[in-house]
Each structure stands twice: as C-alpha cells, then as structure tokens.
Amino acid sequence: QVQLVESGGGLVQAGGSLRLSCAASGRTFNTYTMGWFRQAPGKEREFVAAIIWSTQDTNYADSVRGRFTISRDNAKNAAYLQMNSPKPEDTAVYYCATTPGKLYASAESNLYLYWGQGTQVTVSS
C-alpha cells in the first residue's frame, strides 16, 4: 500500500525559504507522477507543482512558478518542494500526492490516487 508522509512545514517569514519533504513507500515510483497541492482556510484545494518521476519533467502553478521548485530523490524515495521567497498568500496546508502514470505532470487533483496527511505552512509578513 502506498504511503506518503509530509514533513518540513512550519512558520517562515515572507522572503525566506522552506523545504517540504514527502517520504513515499509501498511502491517503486519510477512510473508515477508526484504532485504537491495546498488548501488554505475557506478555499478549495489547489495545484502547486508536479513532477514525472522517471523523466523529471515538471509543471507549476502560475502563482509559484519561479519561486518554488519540485524535485525527487530516487534513492530516498522522496519528493521535495523548495519554497523560496514565500508570500503570506502561500499560507496553507500542503499535501503530497501520487498516482501511477506520467499524467503529463497533471494539475488535476482528482487524477491522484494517494495522498499524505498534509503539513501546515504559515508565512508571516
């Protein structure tokens, strides 16, 4: 069974940096797509970034492109979200998700089968 465990969330000042980690287990993920999504209070869950495990092709939401970087470590079976220059509007619970197939690094949350429990990120101004 696939399990995803996020870590690295916390309080960060605007303009700082933070790296989220997603430890994955239960499968060999080289045929999977990994994604990060977020949900702020009172808002719908939204796409942040995705990476095709095998090719490392990536996709980003316009709101984070150029500031956030998604990556993966094959040896550690882990995915990461490097958050540089975060803004207060980036405050949310961040979720790691994965699903079989390349999905062209899709931004569609309903295509992802497996989800982590989330980690809170709070950006202070």
DRENTORKOL-3810 file (N, C-alpha, C; in nm, 4 decimals):
REM DRENTORKOL-3810
@n.u->0.0839; n.v->-0.1190; n.w->0.0000; ca.u->0.0000; ca.v->0.0000; ca.w->0.0000; c.u->0.0878; c.v->0.1246; c.w->0.0000
@n.u->0.0507; n.v->0.2192; n.w->-0.0827; ca.u->0.1273; ca.v->0.3428; ca.w->-0.0926; c.u->0.1026; c.v->0.4293; c.w->0.0299
@n.u->0.2112; n.v->0.4782; n.w->0.0873; ca.u->0.2011; ca.v->0.5742; ca.w->0.1977; c.u->0.2871; c.v->0.6956; c.w->0.1659
@n.u->0.2329; n.v->0.8114; n.w->0.1973; ca.u->0.3043; ca.v->0.9375; ca.w->0.1782; c.u->0.3030; c.v->1.0132; c.w->0.3100
@n.u->0.4197; n.v->1.0597; n.w->0.3513; ca.u->0.4301; ca.v->1.1329; ca.w->0.4772; c.u->0.5046; c.v->1.2631; c.w->0.4510
@n.u->0.4343; n.v->1.3741; n.w->0.4718; ca.u->0.4949; ca.v->1.5051; ca.w->0.4524; c.u->0.5641; c.v->1.5519; c.w->0.5802
@n.u->0.6639; n.v->1.6346; n.w->0.5631; ca.u->0.7315; ca.v->1.6974; ca.w->0.6760; c.u->0.7960; c.v->1.8268; c.w->0.6277
@n.u->0.8408; n.v->1.9073; n.w->0.7231; ca.u->0.9118; ca.v->2.0294; ca.w->0.6880; c.u->0.8303; c.v->2.1563; c.w->0.6958
@n.u->0.7016; n.v->2.1433; n.w->0.7237; ca.u->0.6199; ca.v->2.2624; ca.w->0.7359; c.u->0.6529; c.v->2.3407; c.w->0.8621
@n.u->0.5977; n.v->2.4602; n.w->0.8709; ca.u->0.6205; ca.v->2.5432; ca.w->0.9874; c.u->0.5959; c.v->2.6887; c.w->0.9570
@n.u->0.6519; n.v->2.7736; n.w->1.0405; ca.u->0.6377; ca.v->2.9181; ca.w->1.0262; c.u->0.7621; c.v->2.9738; c.w->0.9578
@n.u->0.7406; n.v->3.0538; n.w->0.8543; ca.u->0.8523; ca.v->3.1148; ca.w->0.7813; c.u->0.8162; c.v->3.2590; c.w->0.7508
@n.u->0.9163; n.v->3.3442; n.w->0.7509; ca.u->0.8934; ca.v->3.4844; ca.w->0.7167; c.u->0.8852; c.v->3.4998; c.w->0.5652
@n.u->0.8052; n.v->3.5944; n.w->0.5237; ca.u->0.7983; ca.v->3.6261; ca.w->0.3813; c.u->0.9385; c.v->3.6597; c.w->0.3308
@n.u->0.9715; n.v->3.6045; n.w->0.2150; ca.u->1.1041; ca.v->3.6268; ca.w->0.1593; c.u->1.2080; c.v->3.5259; c.w->0.2029
@n.u->1.1734; n.v->3.4406; n.w->0.2968; ca.u->1.2654; ca.v->3.3385; ca.w->0.3441; c.u->1.2630; c.v->3.2162; c.w->0.2548
@n.u->1.2858; n.v->3.0991; n.w->0.3149; ca.u->1.2792; ca.v->2.9753; ca.w->0.2375; c.u->1.2396; c.v->2.8611; c.w->0.3291
@n.u->1.1838; n.v->2.7581; n.w->0.2688; ca.u->1.1377; ca.v->2.6412; ca.w->0.3416; c.u->1.1392; c.v->2.5245; c.w->0.2444
@n.u->1.1736; n.v->2.4066; n.w->0.2914; ca.u->1.1693; ca.v->2.2890; ca.w->0.2054; c.u->1.0789; c.v->2.1839; c.w->0.2671
@n.u->0.9795; n.v->2.1454; n.w->0.1910; ca.u->0.8896; ca.v->2.0385; ca.w->0.2306; c.u->0.9398; c.v->1.9064; c.w->0.1738
@n.u->0.9227; n.v->1.8007; n.w->0.2518; ca.u->0.9611; ca.v->1.6670; ca.w->0.2078; c.u->0.8397; c.v->1.5757; c.w->0.2073
@n.u->0.8436; n.v->1.4781; n.w->0.1183; ca.u->0.7376; ca.v->1.3777; ca.w->0.1096; c.u->0.8057; c.v->1.2415; c.w->0.1000
@n.u->0.7991; n.v->1.1653; n.w->0.2077; ca.u->0.8558; ca.v->1.0313; ca.w->0.2091; c.u->0.7527; c.v->0.9333; c.w->0.1562
@n.u->0.7907; n.v->0.8606; n.w->0.0511; ca.u->0.6980; ca.v->0.7692; ca.w->-0.0156; c.u->0.7400; c.v->0.6246; c.w->0.0076
@n.u->0.6430; n.v->0.5376; n.w->0.0270; ca.u->0.6725; ca.v->0.3954; ca.w->0.0459; c.u->0.5608; c.v->0.3116; c.w->-0.0112
@n.u->0.5910; n.v->0.1826; n.w->-0.0301; ca.u->0.4895; ca.v->0.0890; ca.w->-0.0759; c.u->0.4926; c.v->0.0570; c.w->-0.2236
@n.u->0.5719; n.v->0.1272; n.w->-0.2979; ca.u->0.5814; ca.v->0.1030; ca.w->-0.4417; c.u->0.7207; c.v->0.1430; c.w->-0.4903
@n.u->0.7500; n.v->0.1028; n.w->-0.6122; ca.u->0.8599; ca.v->0.1629; ca.w->-0.6862; c.u->0.7987; c.v->0.2737; c.w->-0.7692
@n.u->0.8430; n.v->0.3951; n.w->-0.7469; ca.u->0.7711; ca.v->0.5096; ca.w->-0.8004; c.u->0.8214; c.v->0.5583; c.w->-0.9358
@n.u->0.9053; n.v->0.4814; n.w->-1.0012; ca.u->0.9622; ca.v->0.5316; ca.w->-1.1263; c.u->0.8626; c.v->0.5377; c.w->-1.2408
@n.u->0.7403; n.v->0.4877; n.w->-1.2190; ca.u->0.6371; ca.v->0.5035; ca.w->-1.3216; c.u->0.5253; c.v->0.5950; c.w->-1.2745
@n.u->0.5502; n.v->0.6685; n.w->-1.1692; ca.u->0.4479; ca.v->0.7519; ca.w->-1.1072; c.u->0.4700; c.v->0.9008; c.w->-1.1346
@n.u->0.3648; n.v->0.9752; n.w->-1.1093; ca.u->0.3702; ca.v->1.1213; ca.w->-1.1036; c.u->0.3511; c.v->1.1634; c.w->-0.9587
@n.u->0.4321; n.v->1.2583; n.w->-0.9138; ca.u->0.4198; ca.v->1.3119; ca.w->-0.7794; c.u->0.3738; c.v->1.4569; c.w->-0.7878
@n.u->0.2855; n.v->1.4944; n.w->-0.6992; ca.u->0.2361; ca.v->1.6311; ca.w->-0.7019; c.u->0.2292; c.v->1.6913; c.w->-0.5631
@n.u->0.2316; n.v->1.8236; n.w->-0.5592; ca.u->0.2048; ca.v->1.8996; ca.w->-0.4369; c.u->0.0816; c.v->1.9859; c.w->-0.4602
@n.u->-0.0080; n.v->1.9826; n.w->-0.3619; ca.u->-0.1276; ca.v->2.0641; ca.w->-0.3636; c.u->-0.1343; c.v->2.1387; c.w->-0.2315
@n.u->-0.2194; n.v->2.2378; n.w->-0.2238; ca.u->-0.2362; ca.v->2.3108; ca.w->-0.0979; c.u->-0.3803; c.v->2.3548; c.w->-0.0811
@n.u->-0.4171; n.v->2.3755; n.w->0.0452; ca.u->-0.5514; ca.v->2.4221; ca.w->0.0761; c.u->-0.5435; c.v->2.5217; c.w->0.1904
@n.u->-0.5879; n.v->2.6429; n.w->0.1621; ca.u->-0.5943; ca.v->2.7473; ca.w->0.2631; c.u->-0.7328; c.v->2.7466; c.w->0.3272
@n.u->-0.7452; n.v->2.7998; n.w->0.4487; ca.u->-0.8760; ca.v->2.8017; ca.w->0.5155; c.u->-0.9818; c.v->2.8707; c.w->0.4304
@n.u->-1.0945; n.v->2.8051; n.w->0.4154; ca.u->-1.2044; ca.v->2.8626; ca.w->0.3406; c.u->-1.1890; c.v->2.8589; c.w->0.1904
@n.u->-1.0819; n.v->2.7959; n.w->0.1429; ca.u->-1.0581; ca.v->2.7892; ca.w->-0.0014; c.u->-1.0516; c.v->2.6441; c.w->-0.0477
@n.u->-1.0688; n.v->2.6259; n.w->-0.1777; ca.u->-1.0572; ca.v->2.4928; ca.w->-0.2348; c.u->-0.9101; c.v->2.4530; c.w->-0.2477
@n.u->-0.8896; n.v->2.3228; n.w->-0.2514; ca.u->-0.7539; ca.v->2.2718; ca.w->-0.2732; c.u->-0.7060; c.v->2.3135; c.w->-0.4116
@n.u->-0.5813; n.v->2.3527; n.w->-0.4202; ca.u->-0.5282; ca.v->2.3960; ca.w->-0.5482; c.u->-0.3924; c.v->2.3323; c.w->-0.5768
@n.u->-0.3658; n.v->2.3198; n.w->-0.7038; ca.u->-0.2410; ca.v->2.2620; ca.w->-0.7526; c.u->-0.1248; c.v->2.3568; c.w->-0.7269
@n.u->-0.0101; n.v->2.2988; n.w->-0.6901; ca.u->0.1113; ca.v->2.3760; ca.w->-0.6717; c.u->0.2166; c.v->2.3359; c.w->-0.7747
@n.u->0.2504; n.v->2.2056; n.w->-0.7770; ca.u->0.3556; ca.v->2.1597; ca.w->-0.8672; c.u->0.3455; c.v->2.0085; c.w->-0.8827
@n.u->0.4012; n.v->1.9571; n.w->-0.9921; ca.u->0.4042; ca.v->1.8132; ca.w->-1.0160; c.u->0.5310; c.v->1.7762; c.w->-1.0905
@n.u->0.5721; n.v->1.6503; n.w->-1.0730; ca.u->0.6925; ca.v->1.6010; ca.w->-1.1396; c.u->0.6687; c.v->1.4576; c.w->-1.1845
@n.u->0.7086; n.v->1.4285; n.w->-1.3049; ca.u->0.7069; ca.v->1.2908; ca.w->-1.3535; c.u->0.8336; c.v->1.2240; c.w->-1.3024
@n.u->0.8167; n.v->1.1175; n.w->-1.2248; ca.u->0.9295; ca.v->1.0589; ca.w->-1.1541; c.u->1.0406; c.v->1.0173; c.w->-1.2495
@n.u->1.0032; n.v->0.9528; n.w->-1.3603; ca.u->1.1040; ca.v->0.8945; ca.w->-1.4485; c.u->1.1787; c.v->0.9984; c.w->-1.5307
@n.u->1.1082; n.v->1.0994; n.w->-1.5797; ca.u->1.1712; ca.v->1.1964; ca.w->-1.6696; c.u->1.2114; c.v->1.3256; c.w->-1.5996
@n.u->1.1568; n.v->1.3460; n.w->-1.4798; ca.u->1.1744; ca.v->1.4694; ca.w->-1.4022; c.u->1.1184; c.v->1.5921; c.w->-1.4742
@n.u->1.0285; n.v->1.5694; n.w->-1.5688; ca.u->0.9535; ca.v->1.6816; ca.w->-1.6254; c.u->0.8647; c.v->1.7399; c.w->-1.5164
@n.u->0.8518; n.v->1.8706; n.w->-1.5160; ca.u->0.7783; ca.v->1.9377; ca.w->-1.4089; c.u->0.6685; c.v->2.0282; c.w->-1.4638
@n.u->0.5780; n.v->2.0629; n.w->-1.3756; ca.u->0.4680; ca.v->2.1533; ca.w->-1.4064; c.u->0.4420; c.v->2.2369; c.w->-1.2817
@n.u->0.4165; n.v->2.3650; n.w->-1.2993; ca.u->0.3958; ca.v->2.4543; ca.w->-1.1861; c.u->0.2712; c.v->2.5391; c.w->-1.2053
@n.u->0.2076; n.v->2.5721; n.w->-1.0944; ca.u->0.1031; ca.v->2.6738; ca.w->-1.0968; c.u->0.1678; c.v->2.8092; c.w->-1.1245
@n.u->0.0952; n.v->2.8930; n.w->-1.1941; ca.u->0.1494; ca.v->3.0257; ca.w->-1.2268; c.u->0.1877; c.v->3.1033; c.w->-1.1010
@n.u->0.1127; n.v->3.0808; n.w->-0.9935; ca.u->0.1338; ca.v->3.1586; ca.w->-0.8713; c.u->0.2660; c.v->3.1264; c.w->-0.8017
@n.u->0.3262; n.v->3.0106; n.w->-0.8335; ca.u->0.4503; ca.v->2.9722; ca.w->-0.7658; c.u->0.5681; c.v->2.9573; c.w->-0.8609
@n.u->0.5409; n.v->2.9612; n.w->-0.9902; ca.u->0.6492; ca.v->2.9406; ca.w->-1.0878; c.u->0.7567; c.v->3.0464; c.w->-1.0681
@n.u->0.8812; n.v->2.9994; n.w->-1.0641; ca.u->0.9943; ca.v->3.0898; ca.w->-1.0429; c.u->1.0310; c.v->3.1062; c.w->-0.8967
@n.u->0.9442; n.v->3.0640; n.w->-0.8053; ca.u->0.9723; ca.v->3.0725; ca.w->-0.6613; c.u->0.9850; c.v->2.9343; c.w->-0.5978
@n.u->0.9029; n.v->2.8400; n.w->-0.6411; ca.u->0.9031; ca.v->2.7055; ca.w->-0.5846; c.u->0.9663; c.v->2.6089; c.w->-0.6844
@n.u->1.0306; n.v->2.5048; n.w->-0.6306; ca.u->1.0910; ca.v->2.4022; ca.w->-0.7142; c.u->1.0554; c.v->2.2646; c.w->-0.6608
@n.u->1.0007; n.v->2.1804; n.w->-0.7476; ca.u->0.9714; ca.v->2.0426; ca.w->-0.7104; c.u->1.0851; c.v->1.9542; c.w->-0.7603
@n.u->1.1179; n.v->1.8547; n.w->-0.6800; ca.u->1.2241; ca.v->1.7613; ca.w->-0.7184; c.u->1.1969; c.v->1.6271; c.w->-0.6528
@n.u->1.2761; n.v->1.5272; n.w->-0.6914; ca.u->1.2623; ca.v->1.3953; ca.w->-0.6284; c.u->1.3988; c.v->1.3318; c.w->-0.6157
@n.u->1.4097; n.v->1.2450; n.w->-0.5167; ca.u->1.5332; ca.v->1.1703; ca.w->-0.4941; c.u->1.4993; c.v->1.0225; c.w->-0.5072
@n.u->1.5462; n.v->0.9622; n.w->-0.6133; ca.u->1.5119; ca.v->0.8223; ca.w->-0.6414; c.u->1.5642; c.v->0.7298; c.w->-0.5321
@n.u->1.6841; n.v->0.7550; n.w->-0.4836; ca.u->1.7449; ca.v->0.6680; ca.w->-0.3832; c.u->1.6695; c.v->0.6714; c.w->-0.2509
@n.u->1.6139; n.v->0.7875; n.w->-0.2189; ca.u->1.5439; ca.v->0.8035; ca.w->-0.0915; c.u->1.3930; c.v->0.7857; c.w->-0.1048
@n.u->1.3454; n.v->0.7626; n.w->-0.2283; ca.u->1.2008; ca.v->0.7525; ca.w->-0.2497; c.u->1.1289; c.v->0.8725; c.w->-0.1891
@n.u->1.1777; n.v->0.9889; n.w->-0.2209; ca.u->1.1223; ca.v->1.1099; ca.w->-0.1620; c.u->1.1054; c.v->1.2185; c.w->-0.2675
@n.u->1.0075; n.v->1.3023; n.w->-0.2448; ca.u->0.9862; ca.v->1.4203; ca.w->-0.3272; c.u->0.9979; c.v->1.5430; c.w->-0.2372
@n.u->1.0308; n.v->1.6553; n.w->-0.2999; ca.u->1.0542; ca.v->1.7767; ca.w->-0.2234; c.u->0.9873; c.v->1.8957; c.w->-0.2907
@n.u->0.9560; n.v->1.9950; n.w->-0.2085; ca.u->0.9092; ca.v->2.1229; ca.w->-0.2610; c.u->0.9925; c.v->2.2315; c.w->-0.1941
@n.u->1.0838; n.v->2.2897; n.w->-0.2687; ca.u->1.1642; ca.v->2.4007; ca.w->-0.2189; c.u->1.0862; c.v->2.5291; c.w->-0.2405
@n.u->1.0584; n.v->2.5976; n.w->-0.1312; ca.u->0.9792; ca.v->2.7192; ca.w->-0.1352; c.u->1.0720; c.v->2.8374; c.w->-0.1081
@n.u->1.1007; n.v->2.9141; n.w->-0.2106; ca.u->1.1821; ca.v->3.0347; ca.w->-0.1954; c.u->1.0939; c.v->3.1584; c.w->-0.2089
@n.u->1.1308; n.v->3.2604; n.w->-0.1372; ca.u->1.0546; ca.v->3.3860; ca.w->-0.1378; c.u->0.9055; c.v->3.3621; c.w->-0.1179
@n.u->0.8680; n.v->3.2869; n.w->-0.0162; ca.u->0.7241; ca.v->3.2649; ca.w->0.0064; c.u->0.6556; c.v->3.3956; c.w->0.0441
@n.u->0.5254; n.v->3.3989; n.w->0.0159; ca.u->0.4433; ca.v->3.5145; ca.w->0.0443; c.u->0.3345; c.v->3.4750; c.w->0.1442
@n.u->0.2755; n.v->3.5686; n.w->0.2151; ca.u->0.1668; ca.v->3.5344; ca.w->0.3084; c.u->0.0539; c.v->3.4574; c.w->0.2406
@n.u->0.0287; n.v->3.4833; n.w->0.1151; ca.u->-0.0782; ca.v->3.4111; ca.w->0.0436; c.u->-0.0418; c.v->3.2661; c.w->0.0134
@n.u->0.0813; n.v->3.2257; n.w->0.0410; ca.u->0.1200; ca.v->3.0852; ca.w->0.0280; c.u->0.0838; c.v->3.0047; c.w->0.1527
@n.u->0.0337; n.v->3.0710; n.w->0.2555; ca.u->-0.0062; ca.v->3.0023; ca.w->0.3779; c.u->-0.1172; c.v->2.9028; c.w->0.3489
@n.u->-0.0951; n.v->2.7772; n.w->0.3871; ca.u->-0.1913; ca.v->2.6706; ca.w->0.3585; c.u->-0.1407; c.v->2.5403; c.w->0.4186
@n.u->-0.2267; n.v->2.4400; n.w->0.4155; ca.u->-0.1822; ca.v->2.3029; ca.w->0.4403; c.u->-0.1361; c.v->2.2469; c.w->0.3055
@n.u->-0.0165; n.v->2.1942; n.w->0.3027; ca.u->0.0414; ca.v->2.1409; ca.w->0.1799; c.u->0.0348; c.v->1.9884; c.w->0.1819
@n.u->-0.0136; n.v->1.9319; n.w->0.0717; ca.u->-0.0312; ca.v->1.7885; ca.w->0.0589; c.u->0.0547; c.v->1.7344; c.w->-0.0545
@n.u->0.1151; n.v->1.6200; n.w->-0.0281; ca.u->0.1852; ca.v->1.5438; ca.w->-0.1301; c.u->0.0875; c.v->1.4402; c.w->-0.1852
@n.u->0.0939; n.v->1.4167; n.w->-0.3149; ca.u->0.0050; ca.v->1.3185; ca.w->-0.3768; c.u->0.0799; c.v->1.2452; c.w->-0.4873
@n.u->0.0331; n.v->1.1237; n.w->-0.5172; ca.u->0.0957; ca.v->1.0483; ca.w->-0.6236; c.u->-0.0057; c.v->0.9570; c.w->-0.6913
@n.u->0.0281; n.v->0.9167; n.w->-0.8104; ca.u->-0.0589; ca.v->0.8274; ca.w->-0.8843; c.u->0.0224; c.v->0.7590; c.w->-0.9936
@n.u->-0.0177; n.v->0.6374; n.w->-1.0344; ca.u->0.0563; ca.v->0.5701; ca.w->-1.1416; c.u->0.0418; c.v->0.6449; c.w->-1.2735
@n.u->0.1462; n.v->0.6394; n.w->-1.3526; ca.u->0.1412; ca.v->0.7001; ca.w->-1.4843; c.u->0.2027; c.v->0.8385; c.w->-1.4861
@n.u->0.2338; n.v->0.8844; n.w->-1.6056; ca.u->0.3013; ca.v->1.0129; ca.w->-1.6196; c.u->0.2042; c.v->1.1295; c.w->-1.6108
@n.u->0.0829; n.v->1.1129; n.w->-1.6593; ca.u->-0.0216; ca.v->1.2160; ca.w->-1.6489; c.u->0.0224; c.v->1.3507; c.w->-1.7020
@n.u->0.1389; n.v->1.3546; n.w->-1.7712; ca.u->0.1919; ca.v->1.4823; ca.w->-1.8164; c.u->0.2038; c.v->1.5809; c.w->-1.7004
@n.u->0.2394; n.v->1.5281; n.w->-1.5811; ca.u->0.2523; ca.v->1.6106; ca.w->-1.4601; c.u->0.1261; c.v->1.6935; c.w->-1.4374
@n.u->0.0147; n.v->1.6257; n.w->-1.4346; ca.u->-0.1151; ca.v->1.6918; ca.w->-1.4321; c.u->-0.1383; c.v->1.7761; c.w->-1.3083
@n.u->-0.2167; n.v->1.8812; n.w->-1.3270; ca.u->-0.2603; ca.v->1.9680; ca.w->-1.2179; c.u->-0.3967; c.v->1.9278; c.w->-1.1633
@n.u->-0.4545; n.v->1.8215; n.w->-1.2177; ca.u->-0.5888; ca.v->1.7806; ca.w->-1.1789; c.u->-0.5840; c.v->1.6917; c.w->-1.0553
@n.u->-0.6316; n.v->1.7406; n.w->-0.9428; ca.u->-0.6206; ca.v->1.6662; ca.w->-0.8176; c.u->-0.6972; c.v->1.5356; c.w->-0.8211
@n.u->-0.8068; n.v->1.5286; n.w->-0.8955; ca.u->-0.8866; ca.v->1.4057; ca.w->-0.8941; c.u->-0.8190; c.v->1.2914; c.w->-0.9686
@n.u->-0.7063; n.v->1.3188; n.w->-1.0339; ca.u->-0.6317; ca.v->1.2122; ca.w->-1.1007; c.u->-0.5317; c.v->1.1448; c.w->-1.0072
@n.u->-0.5109; n.v->1.2019; n.w->-0.8907; ca.u->-0.4130; ca.v->1.1485; ca.w->-0.7962; c.u->-0.4822; c.v->1.0541; c.w->-0.6977
@n.u->-0.4313; n.v->0.9323; n.w->-0.6867; ca.u->-0.4970; ca.v->0.8298; ca.w->-0.6057; c.u->-0.4549; c.v->0.8320; c.w->-0.4588
@n.u->-0.3313; n.v->0.8684; n.w->-0.4334; ca.u->-0.2773; ca.v->0.8560; ca.w->-0.2980; c.u->-0.2355; c.v->0.9939; c.w->-0.2455
@n.u->-0.2693; n.v->1.0163; n.w->-0.1184; ca.u->-0.2449; ca.v->1.1473; ca.w->-0.0575; c.u->-0.1807; c.v->1.1315; c.w->0.0792
@n.u->-0.0964; n.v->1.2277; n.w->0.1144; ca.u->-0.0443; ca.v->1.2352; ca.w->0.2500; c.u->-0.1414; c.v->1.3074; c.w->0.3413
@n.u->-0.1003; n.v->1.3225; n.w->0.4671; ca.u->-0.1884; ca.v->1.3823; ca.w->0.5671; c.u->-0.1778; c.v->1.5345; c.w->0.5702
@n.u->-0.0769; n.v->1.5883; n.w->0.5053; ca.u->-0.0619; ca.v->1.7328; ca.w->0.4975; c.u->0.0324; c.v->1.7891; c.w->0.6014
@n.u->0.0917; n.v->1.9028; n.w->0.5686; ca.u->0.1777; ca.v->1.9743; ca.w->0.6617; c.u->0.1475; c.v->2.1237; c.w->0.6503
@n.u->0.1354; n.v->2.1899; n.w->0.7651; ca.u->0.0972; ca.v->2.3305; ca.w->0.7671; c.u->0.2172; c.v->2.4196; c.w->0.7364
@n.u->0.1953; n.v->2.5134; n.w->0.6470; ca.u->0.2942; ca.v->2.6169; ca.w->0.6182; c.u->0.2298; c.v->2.7516; c.w->0.6453
@n.u->0.2929; n.v->2.8307; n.w->0.7302; ca.u->0.2424; ca.v->2.9638; ca.w->0.7617; c.u->0.3515; c.v->3.0650; c.w->0.7283
@n.u->0.3171; n.v->3.1601; n.w->0.6436; ca.u->0.4130; ca.v->3.2627; ca.w->0.6016; c.u->0.3727; c.v->3.3943; c.w->0.6665
@n.u->0.4612; n.v->3.4490; n.w->0.7472; ca.u->0.4322; ca.v->3.5748; ca.w->0.8158; c.u->0.4862; c.v->3.6921; c.w->0.7342
@n.u->0.4148; n.v->3.8032; n.w->0.7440; ca.u->0.4552; ca.v->3.9219; ca.w->0.6669; c.u->0.5528; c.v->4.0075; c.w->0.7445
END
